[in-house]
Amino acid sequence: MSRTALVIGGGIAGPATAMALQKAGIDAVVYEAHAEGADGAGVFLTLGSNGIDALTAIGADQQITHTGIATPQITLYSSKGKRLGASRISSAAGTPSRTIRRAGLYRALYQEAVRRDIAVHHGKRLVSAEDTGEAVRATFADGTTATADLLIGCDGVHSAVREAVDPKAPAPSYAGLISLGGYTRDVTVDADPGSYTMIFGRRAFFGYAVAPDGEVWWFANLPRADEPARGEVERIGSEKWRRTLVEAFTDDAGPATRIIEATSSDNIMKASPVHLLRRLPAWHRGRMIVLGDAAHAPSPSSGQGASLAIEDAVTLARCLRDTPSHAEAFTTFVDLRRPRVEKIIKQAARINNSKAAGPLDRLFLDNVMPLILKAAASSRYTEEVYGHHLDWDAVVWPAGVAPSR
C-alpha cells in the first residue's frame, strides 16, 4: 500500500485531498506554486450540497457551513425583465448549497489542513516529475526536489502534473467568455437574501446574490470570441472594466448597472478568461494522477468545479485505502468518477453557449427557457448532481470484483 504522497496545488482541491489521504492512512505534503496563500484569488463560487457532503465525509464541513450565503435556488430573468423561471441548486434533503468567497473557502481548508499537522509548502512551482518505478520525484523551480510513493495533481485547469502524466494531453479550451465580479454595500436591490438572481442580458450575462448583512455579491460573463493572451485581461484595470460592464448592461432591465456603479474599484476583482477541459483521455500514468480541474474542468456555469474536486479527493483516498495497489486504485477512481463529471461538464457547456448567445438566440431563449426550467425542475438531474453522497465507511470495490470477495 502507498504510504506517502506529494499533492501539487494548494488551492481548494489540494488541502481537501491531503486531508482525505491522511484519513486513509497516507502521509501527504502539499506544494503550492504561489509564494503566499490564495487569499486574493477569484471572486466567489458555489459549493454545492454534494461538495459539503464530501467535506462531511472527512470531518471538514464545520469549517464552511457558516461561511458565505446559503443559496438553494436561482431565479432567471430576460434582458427585458421577464421572469424565465427558477432552478433549484441544492439537494432536496441535504444541506443547502452555499455561495462562498473563493479566498474564504481556501483559508478554511488550508487552516484545517494545518491544524491536522499537514505540511503546506509555498513557492514550490513544479517543473518536472519522474516516476522511477519505486517512487515519484518532483523537481521545483527553486531547484529543490521531493520524493514520495505517489504524486497527485491538484493544480487546476493549467496543470503541470497533467502534462507530466501525458505530454500529449489536450490543452484546456477557451469558452468564449470573460468572467469577473465584485462586492458592494452601497446599493439596495429587491432580492431575498440567499436567492441568486441571474439575467440573460442583451450583450452579457449578470448574476447577483444578497448576503444576510445586505452586501451584494455579483458577477458578469462577457462574451469575447477570440481567446485573450495569457494574463491579458487580468492586467486591465478595474475602472476600464467598470465602463465596459456598464455599457454592456445599460439597455437591460434590472439592477446590473446600479450594482456595478456602486462597487468601489478595490472591490472589483480581476477578470479571467473561462477555460474548459471537457475530456482528458488519461488521468493517470504510473504513480502520478490528476484530479479536480486538472482532470476535468467544467465552466463556472456548472456551479460544480469546487464540489467535484472535493468529491474526487474523498473518492481517491477511499480507492487507495480499499484496493491492493495504486494502479488498481487509480483505475477504480477513474471508473467511478469519469461518467459523473463528464455528464456535468456537458450540461454546463450548454449553459455557457446560452450566455454567449446573440440577439436572435436571446429571443429564442426568452421563449423556450421557461419550458427548459420547468422540465429540469421535474427531472432527476438536479438530485443526481446535488444529492450525490459519499459514505467514507463504505468499502470501494474495484470494477468487476464482487463484494463477497
C-alpha positions as CSV (number, residue, x, y, z in Angstrom):
1,M,0.0,0.0,0.0
2,S,1.2,3.5,-0.8
3,R,2.1,5.4,2.4
4,T,3.2,8.9,1.2
5,A,2.0,11.4,-1.4
6,L,3.1,14.7,-2.9
7,V,0.0,16.9,-3.5
8,I,0.7,19.6,-6.1
9,G,-1.5,22.6,-5.7
10,G,-2.6,24.3,-2.6
11,G,-5.9,26.0,-3.6
12,I,-9.1,24.1,-2.8
13,A,-8.5,20.6,-4.1
14,G,-5.0,20.3,-2.6
15,P,-5.8,20.7,1.1
16,A,-9.0,18.6,0.7
17,T,-7.0,15.8,-1.0
18,A,-4.3,15.9,1.7
19,M,-6.9,15.7,4.5
20,A,-8.7,12.8,2.8
21,L,-5.4,10.9,2.2
22,Q,-4.4,11.4,5.9
23,K,-7.8,10.0,6.9
24,A,-7.0,7.0,4.7
25,G,-3.6,6.5,6.4
26,I,-1.4,8.2,3.8
27,D,1.0,10.9,4.7
28,A,0.5,13.8,2.3
29,V,2.5,17.0,1.8
30,V,1.1,20.0,-0.2
31,Y,3.2,22.0,-2.6
32,E,1.8,25.3,-3.8
33,A,3.4,27.4,-6.6
34,H,2.5,30.8,-5.2
35,A,4.8,32.3,-2.6
36,E,1.8,33.1,-0.4
37,G,-1.7,31.8,0.0
38,A,-4.6,32.1,-2.4
39,D,-6.4,34.7,-0.3
40,G,-6.8,37.2,-3.1
41,A,-7.7,34.7,-5.8
42,G,-11.0,34.7,-7.6
43,V,-14.3,36.2,-6.5
44,F,-16.8,33.6,-5.2
45,L,-18.1,30.2,-6.1
46,T,-20.9,27.9,-5.2
47,L,-20.2,24.9,-3.1
48,G,-23.0,22.5,-3.8
49,S,-24.8,20.3,-1.3
50,N,-22.7,17.4,-2.7
51,G,-19.4,19.3,-2.1
52,I,-20.5,19.9,1.5
53,D,-21.4,16.2,1.8
54,A,-17.9,15.3,0.6
55,L,-16.3,17.6,3.2
56,T,-18.5,15.9,5.8
57,A,-17.0,12.6,4.9
58,I,-13.6,13.8,6.1
59,G,-14.9,15.9,9.0
60,A,-14.1,19.2,7.4
61,D,-17.7,20.5,6.8
62,Q,-17.9,22.6,10.0
63,Q,-15.3,25.0,8.7
64,I,-17.5,26.2,5.9
65,T,-21.2,25.7,6.8
66,H,-21.4,29.1,8.5
67,T,-19.4,30.9,5.7
68,G,-20.9,32.8,2.8
69,I,-24.5,32.7,1.7
70,A,-27.0,29.7,1.6
71,T,-28.2,29.7,-2.0
72,P,-30.7,26.9,-2.6
73,Q,-32.0,28.2,-5.9
74,I,-31.6,30.6,-8.9
75,T,-34.2,32.8,-10.5
76,L,-33.6,33.7,-14.1
77,Y,-34.7,36.8,-16.0
78,S,-34.5,38.0,-19.6
79,S,-32.9,41.3,-20.6
80,K,-36.4,42.9,-20.6
81,G,-37.1,41.8,-17.0
82,K,-39.3,38.9,-17.9
83,R,-39.1,36.1,-15.3
84,L,-38.0,33.0,-17.1
85,G,-38.3,30.6,-14.2
86,A,-36.4,29.3,-11.2
87,S,-34.0,26.4,-10.8
88,R,-33.1,24.5,-7.6
89,I,-29.3,24.2,-7.0
90,S,-29.4,22.2,-3.8
91,S,-30.3,18.7,-2.7
92,A,-33.9,18.4,-1.6
93,A,-32.9,16.6,1.6
94,G,-29.3,17.7,2.2
95,T,-27.5,20.8,3.4
96,P,-28.3,23.8,1.1
97,S,-25.6,24.9,-1.3
98,R,-23.5,27.9,-0.3
99,T,-22.0,30.7,-2.2
100,I,-18.6,31.4,-0.6
101,R,-15.8,33.7,-1.4
102,R,-13.1,31.6,-3.0
103,A,-10.5,33.1,-0.7
104,G,-12.7,32.2,2.3
105,L,-13.1,28.6,1.3
106,Y,-9.3,28.4,0.6
107,R,-8.5,29.8,4.0
108,A,-10.9,27.5,5.8
109,L,-9.5,24.3,4.1
110,Y,-5.9,25.5,4.4
111,Q,-6.2,26.3,8.1
112,E,-8.0,22.9,8.8
113,A,-5.2,21.0,7.0
114,V,-2.5,22.8,9.0
115,R,-4.5,22.1,12.2
116,R,-4.3,18.4,11.3
117,D,-0.5,18.8,11.0
118,I,-0.4,18.5,7.2
119,A,2.6,20.4,5.8
120,V,2.0,23.0,3.2
121,H,5.0,24.5,1.3
122,H,4.6,27.7,-0.7
123,G,6.8,28.9,-3.6
124,K,7.1,25.4,-5.0
125,R,6.3,25.6,-8.7
126,L,6.6,22.1,-10.3
127,V,8.8,21.9,-13.3
128,S,9.1,18.2,-13.8
129,A,8.1,14.8,-12.3
130,E,9.8,11.5,-12.7
131,D,8.3,8.1,-12.0
132,T,11.2,5.9,-11.0
133,G,9.1,2.8,-10.7
134,E,9.5,2.6,-6.9
135,A,8.6,6.3,-6.2
136,V,7.9,9.7,-7.8
137,R,10.5,12.5,-7.7
138,A,9.2,16.1,-8.2
139,T,11.5,18.9,-9.1
140,F,10.5,22.5,-8.4
141,A,11.6,25.8,-10.0
142,D,13.7,26.7,-6.9
143,G,15.9,23.7,-7.5
144,T,14.5,21.6,-4.7
145,T,13.1,18.1,-5.0
146,A,10.7,15.9,-3.1
147,T,10.0,12.1,-3.3
148,A,7.0,10.0,-2.3
149,D,5.1,6.9,-3.3
150,L,2.5,9.0,-5.3
151,L,2.2,12.4,-6.9
152,I,-1.3,13.9,-7.2
153,G,-2.0,16.9,-9.4
154,C,-4.5,19.3,-7.8
155,D,-3.0,22.2,-9.7
156,G,-6.0,23.4,-11.7
157,V,-7.0,23.8,-15.3
158,H,-3.5,24.8,-16.4
159,S,-2.0,21.8,-14.6
160,A,1.7,21.0,-14.8
161,V,1.1,17.5,-13.5
162,R,-1.3,16.8,-16.3
163,E,1.5,17.4,-18.8
164,A,3.8,15.1,-16.8
165,V,1.1,12.4,-16.9
166,D,0.6,12.8,-20.6
167,P,2.7,15.2,-22.7
168,K,0.1,14.9,-25.5
169,A,-2.8,15.7,-23.3
170,P,-5.3,18.2,-24.8
171,A,-5.0,21.8,-23.7
172,P,-7.9,23.5,-22.0
173,S,-10.3,25.1,-24.5
174,Y,-11.4,28.7,-24.2
175,A,-15.1,29.0,-23.6
176,G,-15.7,32.4,-25.3
177,L,-16.4,34.2,-22.0
178,I,-14.5,36.6,-19.7
179,S,-15.6,36.3,-16.1
180,L,-15.3,39.0,-13.3
181,G,-17.3,40.3,-10.4
182,G,-17.2,42.1,-7.1
183,Y,-18.9,43.2,-3.9
184,T,-20.7,46.3,-2.7
185,R,-22.6,47.5,0.3
186,D,-23.6,50.8,-1.3
187,V,-26.7,49.7,-3.2
188,T,-30.1,48.3,-2.4
189,V,-31.7,45.7,-4.6
190,D,-35.0,43.9,-4.4
191,A,-34.0,40.4,-3.8
192,D,-34.4,37.8,-1.0
193,P,-31.1,37.1,0.9
194,G,-29.7,33.8,-0.3
195,S,-31.5,33.7,-3.6
196,Y,-29.4,34.0,-6.8
197,T,-30.8,36.3,-9.5
198,M,-29.4,35.9,-12.9
199,I,-30.1,37.9,-16.1
200,F,-29.6,36.9,-19.7
201,G,-28.6,40.4,-20.8
202,R,-28.6,41.5,-24.5
203,R,-24.8,41.7,-24.6
204,A,-23.6,39.8,-21.5
205,F,-24.8,37.6,-18.5
206,F,-25.1,39.0,-15.0
207,G,-25.8,37.4,-11.6
208,Y,-26.0,38.6,-8.0
209,A,-27.0,37.4,-4.5
210,V,-27.5,39.4,-1.4
211,A,-25.7,38.3,1.8
212,P,-27.6,38.3,5.1
213,D,-25.8,41.6,6.1
214,G,-27.0,43.3,2.9
215,E,-23.8,43.1,0.9
216,V,-24.4,42.4,-2.8
217,W,-22.1,39.8,-4.4
218,W,-22.2,40.0,-8.2
219,F,-20.5,38.5,-11.3
220,A,-20.6,39.1,-15.0
221,N,-19.8,36.9,-18.0
222,L,-18.8,38.9,-21.1
223,P,-18.7,37.1,-24.5
224,R,-15.4,37.5,-26.4
225,A,-14.8,35.4,-29.5
226,D,-11.0,35.5,-29.6
227,E,-9.0,33.9,-26.8
228,P,-7.0,36.5,-24.8
229,A,-3.3,36.1,-24.4
230,R,-2.3,34.7,-21.0
231,G,-2.6,37.5,-18.5
232,E,-4.1,40.0,-20.9
233,V,-7.5,40.5,-19.3
234,E,-6.0,40.2,-15.8
235,R,-3.9,43.4,-16.5
236,I,-6.9,45.5,-17.4
237,G,-7.7,48.0,-14.6
238,S,-11.0,48.0,-12.7
239,E,-12.1,51.4,-13.9
240,K,-11.9,50.3,-17.5
241,W,-13.8,47.1,-16.7
242,R,-16.5,49.2,-14.9
243,R,-17.0,51.3,-18.1
244,T,-17.1,48.2,-20.2
245,L,-19.7,46.5,-18.0
246,V,-21.9,49.5,-17.6
247,E,-22.0,49.8,-21.4
248,A,-22.8,46.1,-21.7
249,F,-25.8,46.2,-19.4
250,T,-27.1,49.7,-20.0
251,D,-30.0,48.6,-22.2
252,D,-31.1,45.7,-19.8
253,A,-33.8,45.7,-17.2
254,G,-32.7,45.0,-13.7
255,P,-30.1,46.5,-11.3
256,A,-26.8,45.4,-13.1
257,T,-25.6,48.9,-13.9
258,R,-26.5,50.3,-10.4
259,I,-24.7,47.4,-8.7
260,I,-21.6,47.9,-10.9
261,E,-21.5,51.7,-10.5
262,A,-21.9,51.3,-6.7
263,T,-18.9,48.9,-6.4
264,S,-15.6,50.6,-5.5
265,S,-12.5,49.9,-7.6
266,D,-10.9,47.9,-4.8
267,N,-13.9,45.6,-4.8
268,I,-14.0,44.8,-8.5
269,M,-12.0,41.6,-8.8
270,K,-9.5,40.8,-11.6
271,A,-11.1,39.4,-14.7
272,S,-10.2,36.0,-16.1
273,P,-11.0,34.0,-19.3
274,V,-13.1,30.9,-18.8
275,H,-11.4,27.7,-19.8
276,L,-12.9,24.2,-20.0
277,L,-11.4,20.7,-20.0
278,R,-14.1,18.5,-21.4
279,R,-12.4,15.1,-21.7
280,L,-8.9,14.1,-20.7
281,P,-8.1,10.7,-22.2
282,A,-5.5,9.7,-19.4
283,W,-6.0,10.8,-15.8
284,H,-3.0,8.8,-14.5
285,R,0.2,7.2,-15.5
286,G,2.4,5.0,-13.2
287,R,2.4,6.6,-9.8
288,M,1.0,10.0,-11.0
289,I,-2.6,11.1,-11.2
290,V,-4.6,14.3,-11.7
291,L,-8.0,15.3,-10.2
292,G,-10.3,18.2,-10.0
293,D,-9.9,20.9,-12.7
294,A,-6.6,19.3,-13.7
295,A,-8.6,16.3,-14.9
296,H,-12.0,17.8,-15.8
297,A,-12.7,21.5,-15.7
298,P,-16.4,22.4,-16.2
299,S,-17.3,26.0,-16.8
300,P,-18.3,28.1,-13.8
301,S,-21.8,27.8,-15.2
302,S,-22.0,24.3,-13.7
303,G,-21.6,25.6,-10.1
304,Q,-19.7,22.4,-9.6
305,G,-16.0,22.9,-10.0
306,A,-15.0,23.0,-6.4
307,S,-17.6,20.4,-5.4
308,L,-16.4,17.9,-8.0
309,A,-12.8,18.4,-6.9
310,I,-13.6,17.7,-3.3
311,E,-15.6,14.6,-4.3
312,D,-12.5,13.5,-6.3
313,A,-10.3,13.9,-3.2
314,V,-12.5,11.8,-1.0
315,T,-13.1,9.1,-3.7
316,L,-9.4,8.8,-4.5
317,A,-8.5,8.4,-0.8
318,R,-11.1,5.7,-0.4
319,C,-9.9,3.9,-3.5
320,L,-6.3,3.9,-2.2
321,R,-7.5,2.7,1.2
322,D,-9.5,-0.2,-0.2
323,T,-7.5,-1.6,-3.2
324,P,-4.3,-3.5,-3.0
325,S,-2.2,-1.3,-5.3
326,H,-2.1,2.3,-6.5
327,A,-2.6,1.1,-10.1
328,E,-5.9,-0.6,-9.2
329,A,-6.9,2.3,-7.1
330,F,-6.3,4.8,-9.9
331,T,-8.3,2.7,-12.4
332,T,-11.1,2.3,-10.0
333,F,-11.1,6.0,-9.3
334,V,-11.5,6.9,-12.9
335,D,-14.2,4.3,-13.5
336,L,-16.2,5.8,-10.6
337,R,-15.6,9.5,-11.5
338,R,-15.5,9.9,-15.3
339,P,-19.2,9.3,-16.1
340,R,-20.4,11.7,-13.4
341,V,-18.0,14.6,-14.2
342,E,-18.4,14.4,-17.9
343,K,-22.2,14.5,-17.7
344,I,-22.0,17.6,-15.6
345,I,-19.4,19.2,-18.0
346,K,-21.7,18.5,-21.0
347,Q,-24.6,20.2,-19.3
348,A,-22.6,23.2,-18.2
349,A,-21.4,23.7,-21.8
350,R,-25.0,24.1,-22.9
351,I,-25.5,26.9,-20.3
352,N,-22.2,28.5,-21.4
353,N,-23.5,28.6,-25.0
354,S,-26.6,30.4,-23.9
355,K,-24.6,33.1,-22.0
356,A,-22.8,33.9,-25.3
357,A,-26.0,34.0,-27.4
358,G,-26.6,36.7,-29.9
359,P,-29.8,38.8,-30.3
360,L,-31.7,36.2,-32.3
361,D,-30.7,33.5,-29.9
362,R,-31.8,35.7,-27.0
363,L,-35.3,35.9,-28.5
364,F,-35.3,32.1,-28.7
365,L,-34.1,31.7,-25.1
366,D,-36.8,34.1,-23.8
367,N,-39.5,31.8,-25.2
368,V,-38.1,28.4,-24.5
369,M,-36.2,28.9,-21.3
370,P,-39.3,28.7,-19.1
371,L,-40.1,25.3,-20.7
372,I,-36.5,24.1,-20.1
373,L,-36.5,25.2,-16.5
374,K,-39.9,23.5,-15.9
375,A,-38.6,20.2,-17.3
376,A,-35.4,20.5,-15.3
377,A,-37.3,21.1,-12.1
378,S,-39.2,17.9,-12.5
379,S,-36.2,15.8,-13.7
380,R,-33.8,13.7,-11.7
381,Y,-30.8,15.7,-12.9
382,T,-30.7,18.2,-10.0
383,E,-30.8,15.5,-7.4
384,E,-28.2,13.4,-9.3
385,V,-25.8,16.3,-9.1
386,Y,-26.5,17.9,-5.7
387,G,-27.8,14.8,-3.8
388,H,-24.6,12.8,-4.5
389,H,-23.5,11.1,-1.3
390,L,-20.1,9.7,-0.3
391,D,-20.0,7.3,2.6
392,W,-16.5,7.2,4.0
393,D,-17.0,3.9,5.7
394,A,-18.4,2.1,2.7
395,V,-15.8,-0.2,1.0
396,V,-14.8,0.7,-2.5
397,W,-14.8,-2.4,-4.7
398,P,-12.7,-2.4,-7.9
399,A,-14.6,-2.8,-11.2
400,G,-15.6,-6.5,-11.8
401,V,-15.0,-7.6,-8.2
402,A,-18.0,-8.8,-6.2
403,P,-18.4,-7.6,-2.6
404,S,-18.4,-11.2,-1.5
405,R,-14.7,-11.4,-2.1
